[in-house]
Amino acid sequence: MEGADWAAWIAVKMMAQATLRTRSVDFDKQRKFMLEEGSFDGDKGLAVSVRPWDHQLRQSVLLAAPYSVVARAPVEGFLHKTNELDTLGDDEPETPCRLNK
């Protein structure tokens, strides 16, 4: 699976899960769930979620050898006040994204 394939797959999966969890087909309810409450199974049990301030998908980054996963970012010891996956990019106060402003 290439990057575009995975992006399409996770988008459909997140919409389906949001529909099931909200028990609604209302887009506003699903959007609110995805941006504020939702955590989704991304791949092999690794949870993904959406940053509410720039709508980027939070996901783990795997450091892999040919036949094994050596480490998974975020690396232990790099803590964040709201979500450990936010250690991998610009945080809300530092982001140049002006999506919600």
N, C-alpha and C positions, 0 to 999 in steps of 0.2 A: 504494500500500500504506500503510495506517495503522499506528500504533504497535503495536496488538494483533496485527495481521496479521504484522508483521515478527517480533514476539516469538515467535509460534507457529511461524513458518517457521524461525527460527534454533534454537529448541528441538528441533524434529524433525531438523534438519540436524546439530546437535551430537550427538544420540543416535545417528543413523545413522553418523556419522564415528567416534564412540567405539566402536561395535560393530565397525566395520571395522578400526580400528587395534588394538583389544585382541583381536580375533578371538574374542570371547566375548559371550554374551548375559547373563552374570552381572552384575546391577545393581551390586554392590559394586566389581567391577573397572572397570566403565564410570564409576562415580561417582569413583573414585580417579583415573582417567585425566583426567576433566574438571577436577577440582579441583587436581591436582598437576602434570600433565604436558601437558595438552592446549592446543593453540592451533588455532583454527579459522578458516577463511575466512569472514569476516562478510559483506562486500559489496564487490564490485569490487576484490578482492585485499587488503582491509584485514583484518588478523588481529584476532580477538577471543579472550578467554580469561576464565576465572572466577576471582575472588578467593577464595582458600581460606578466609579468615576470616569473610567475610560473604555469600559466594555471589553477589555482584553480578557482572554481566557487564561486563568491561572492553572498552571500544570507543572508537574514535576519534570525535571530534566534528568535524564539517565546518563551516567558515565558508564559506558559498556566496553567490554572486551569481546573478542569474537564469539565466545560461548557463555558469557555471564555478564550480569550487571555488577559493576564494581562499587558504585555509589549512586545515590539518588539525591539530587538537589531539591530542596534546600538541605544543606549539610548541617548536621547537629551542631549546635553552638551559635548559629546565626538565627537569632530569635527576632520576632516582629510582634508589635503590640496587638495587631488584629488578625493577621493570617500569615503563617510561616512562608507561604509561597510568594508573598509580596517582597521578600528579601531579594528577589531575582530581578527587580526592575525599579523604575521610578515609583516612589510612593505618592500618594495623593497630593501632599503639599509641594512636592518637587516636580511633578509631571508638567510637561509643556502642553499636554492635551487640554483643550478647552471645550470638550464635548458637552458638558452639562453647565457651562458658565455663559 
